[in-house]
């Protein structure tokens, strides 16, 4: 996968958030009432804070070029897709993709969350928003990119893990 595309995914993947300090408005999806069983044990505000915190940690790890710090946020069976590339499946291949991405010297990475939503039973979540970043192209020239991201999270062993991520550019193709 091209380094620029991986940086775009990295910027979108997850993860994110200059706007993380801002409260995220509830949407119709996130306002759905959980089942009586889940509502007794599921704290939507705490889950939202954990996911947005993971998004912020992701941005810090990318800027520090610390791929090992990214991996705890992913499930073993993760599927990662970015514009212009094939799906990357599994933790080892996602790690390899991010190792390539940090070689493109990502900078000015920002994510803006537009919402965190939950399944009725509180075991799945998805967050989405916009990103922008700068990374070097194959010739070392800085290239700005921006677009949208969607991350799908699953509660695994008491922690939220990304099971799927996708990003796309907001620029029209040639």
C-alpha positions in Angstrom: 0.0 0.0 0.0 1.3 3.4 -0.8 2.8 5.3 2.1 0.5 8.4 1.5 -2.6 6.2 1.6 -1.4 4.5 4.8 -0.9 7.9 6.4 -4.4 8.9 5.3 -5.7 5.8 6.9 -3.6 6.4 9.9 -4.9 9.9 10.1 -8.4 8.5 9.7 -8.0 5.3 11.5 -8.5 5.9 14.3 -8.0 8.0 15.6 -7.9 11.5 15.9 -8.9 14.5 17.6 -7.8 18.0 18.0 -11.5 18.4 18.8 -11.3 15.6 21.4 -11.5 18.1 24.2 -14.9 19.2 22.9 -18.0 17.4 23.9 -19.4 15.2 21.2 -23.1 15.8 20.5 -25.4 12.9 20.7 -26.9 11.8 17.4 -30.1 9.8 16.8 -28.0 6.6 16.8 -26.1 7.4 20.0 -29.3 8.4 21.7 -30.9 5.0 21.2 -32.0 3.4 24.4 -30.1 0.3 25.4 -31.9 -2.8 26.6 -32.8 -2.9 30.3 -30.0 -5.4 30.9 -27.3 -3.4 29.2 -28.5 -0.1 30.6 -27.9 -1.3 34.1 -24.2 -2.1 33.4 -23.3 0.1 30.4 -22.1 3.6 31.0 -22.4 5.3 27.6 -20.5 8.5 28.8 -17.6 6.5 30.2 -17.4 4.4 27.0 -17.5 7.5 24.8 -14.7 9.0 26.9 -12.6 5.8 26.6 -13.0 5.8 22.8 -12.3 9.5 22.4 -9.3 9.1 24.7 -8.0 6.2 22.5 -8.4 8.5 19.5 -6.3 11.2 21.1 -3.6 8.6 22.1 -3.6 7.4 18.6 -2.8 10.9 17.3 0.0 11.3 19.8 1.5 7.9 18.9 1.4 8.7 15.2 3.1 12.0 15.7 5.7 10.3 17.9 6.1 7.6 15.2 5.5 5.0 17.9 3.7 2.1 16.2 3.9 -0.1 19.3 1.7 2.4 21.1 -1.0 2.1 18.4 -1.4 -1.7 18.5 -3.3 -2.1 21.8 -6.2 -0.3 20.3 -6.7 -3.0 17.6 -8.4 -6.4 17.7 -6.5 -9.3 16.4 -9.0 -9.7 13.5 -9.0 -6.0 12.5 -9.7 -5.0 8.9 -8.3 -1.7 7.7 -9.2 0.0 4.4 -8.0 3.2 2.9 -8.6 4.8 -0.5 -6.5 3.4 -3.3 -5.4 0.3 -1.4 -6.4 -3.3 -0.7 -7.9 -4.2 2.7 -5.3 -4.9 5.3 -6.4 -7.8 7.5 -5.0 -8.8 10.9 -2.9 -7.2 13.5 0.5 -8.1 12.0 -0.4 -6.6 8.6 -1.9 -3.4 10.2 1.4 -3.1 12.2 3.4 -3.4 9.0 1.2 -0.8 7.3 1.7 1.7 10.1 5.5 1.0 10.1 5.4 2.1 6.5 3.2 5.1 7.3 5.5 6.6 9.9 8.3 6.5 7.3 6.4 9.2 5.4 7.0 11.6 8.3 3.4 12.4 9.2 2.8 15.9 10.6 0.0 18.3 11.3 -2.3 15.4 12.0 -5.7 16.4 13.2 -8.9 14.5 13.8 -12.3 16.0 14.5 -14.8 13.5 15.9 -18.4 14.0 14.7 -19.9 11.4 16.9 -19.6 8.2 18.8 -22.5 5.8 18.6 -23.3 2.5 20.3 -25.2 -0.7 19.7 -28.2 -1.2 21.9 -26.4 -3.8 24.0 -23.3 -1.6 24.5 -20.9 -4.2 23.0 -20.1 -2.4 19.7 -19.5 1.3 18.9 -18.5 3.4 15.9 -16.9 6.8 15.7 -16.6 8.9 12.7 -15.4 12.3 11.6 -12.8 14.2 9.5 -9.0 14.3 9.4 -6.2 16.3 7.9 -2.5 15.6 7.7 0.7 16.3 5.9 3.1 13.5 4.9 6.0 13.2 2.5 5.3 11.6 -0.9 7.7 9.1 -2.5 10.0 12.0 -3.5 10.0 13.6 -0.1 7.7 16.5 -1.0 5.1 17.4 1.7 1.6 16.4 0.6 -1.5 17.6 2.4 -4.5 15.4 2.6 -7.9 15.5 4.2 -11.0 13.3 4.3 -13.3 11.2 6.4 -12.9 8.2 8.8 -15.0 5.6 10.4 -13.8 3.2 13.1 -15.8 0.3 14.4 -15.1 -0.7 18.0 -15.9 -3.9 19.9 -15.7 -4.3 23.7 -13.1 -7.1 24.2 -11.9 -8.1 27.6 -13.2 -4.9 29.2 -11.5 -2.6 26.6 -12.6 -1.1 23.4 -10.7 -2.4 20.3 -11.0 -1.4 16.7 -12.3 -4.2 14.6 -12.6 -2.2 11.3 -11.5 1.1 10.1 -11.9 2.9 6.8 -10.9 6.3 5.5 -11.4 8.2 2.2 -10.2 11.5 0.8 -12.6 14.4 0.5 -10.9 15.4 -2.8 -12.5 14.4 -6.0 -10.4 11.9 -8.1 -8.8 12.7 -11.5 
